[in-house]
Amino acid sequence: MLALFARHPWPGNLRQLSNVLRTACAMLDDHDTHIRIEHLPHDFLDELGERVQEEAAPPLACGARLADIEASAVAAALKAHGGNVLATARELGVSRTTLYRKLRS
């Protein structure tokens, strides 16, 4: 699931990530403890421009701290860009300064 979040262009930056996670948590049934593809908003999946298979995206634990999810998404994007901070910042839609701040915390 984190790779799915890392591939998303996030035009709305962290505010959009927060809204997607809130919506997904609201879509959980009483017996669900993890966010899966079917819990994600359709517009989020449409922005990816591809069909996503549930098997390719392991679920996120609901109740996980947003800061932890954000840190994982930043780390995945940084890894996808081979450590290139500028390319990672561009993909995430944040400045390099903001990215460095996120990496320090």
C-alpha positions in Angstrom: 0.0 0.0 0.0 2.9 2.4 0.7 4.2 1.9 -2.8 0.8 2.9 -4.1 1.0 6.1 -2.0 4.5 6.8 -3.2 3.5 6.5 -6.9 0.7 9.0 -6.5 1.6 12.6 -7.7 -0.1 14.3 -4.7 -1.0 17.5 -6.3 -2.7 18.5 -3.0 0.4 17.7 -1.0 0.1 16.5 2.6 -3.4 17.9 3.0 -4.6 15.5 0.2 -2.8 12.6 1.9 -4.6 13.4 5.1 -8.0 13.6 3.4 -7.4 10.3 1.6 -6.5 8.5 4.9 -9.5 10.1 6.7 -11.8 9.0 4.0 -10.4 5.5 4.0 -10.7 5.1 7.7 -14.3 6.3 7.5 -15.0 3.6 4.9 -13.8 0.8 7.2 -16.4 -1.6 8.5 -16.5 -2.5 12.2 -14.5 -5.6 11.7 -11.8 -4.0 9.5 -8.5 -3.1 11.1 -6.5 -2.3 7.9 -7.0 0.0 5.0 -7.4 -1.8 1.7 -7.8 -0.7 -1.9 -11.6 -0.8 -1.6 -11.5 1.7 1.2 -9.6 4.3 -0.9 -11.6 7.1 -2.6 -12.2 6.5 -6.3 -10.8 9.9 -7.3 -7.5 9.0 -5.6 -7.3 5.8 -7.6 -8.3 7.6 -10.8 -5.5 10.0 -10.4 -3.0 7.1 -10.5 -4.2 6.4 -14.0 -3.9 2.6 -13.7 -5.9 -0.3 -12.3 -4.5 -1.3 -8.9 -4.7 -4.9 -7.8 -5.3 -5.5 -4.1 -2.6 -8.2 -4.0 0.0 -5.6 -5.1 -0.8 -3.3 -2.2 -0.6 -4.7 1.3 -3.1 -3.0 3.7 -2.1 -0.1 6.0 -3.0 -0.5 9.7 -5.8 2.0 10.5 -4.9 4.0 13.6 -1.3 4.3 12.4 0.0 7.8 13.1 -0.2 10.1 10.0 3.4 11.2 10.7 4.5 7.5 10.4 2.6 7.0 7.2 4.0 10.2 5.8 7.5 9.2 6.8 7.1 5.9 5.0 5.7 7.5 1.9 8.6 10.0 1.8 11.1 7.2 2.3 9.5 5.1 -0.5 9.6 8.1 -2.9 13.2 8.9 -2.0 14.1 5.3 -2.6 12.2 5.3 -5.9 14.3 8.3 -7.0 17.6 6.7 -5.9 18.1 9.3 -3.1 17.6 12.3 -5.4 16.1 14.8 -3.1 15.1 17.3 -5.8 13.3 14.7 -7.9 11.6 13.3 -4.7 10.5 16.8 -3.7 9.1 17.5 -7.2 7.1 14.2 -7.1 5.7 14.9 -3.7 4.9 18.5 -4.6 6.9 20.1 -1.8 10.1 22.2 -1.6 13.5 20.6 -0.9 13.5 22.6 2.4 10.2 20.9 3.4 11.5 17.5 2.4 14.7 18.0 4.4 12.6 19.0 7.4 10.4 15.9 7.0 13.5 13.7 6.7 15.0 15.2 10.0 11.8 14.6 12.0 
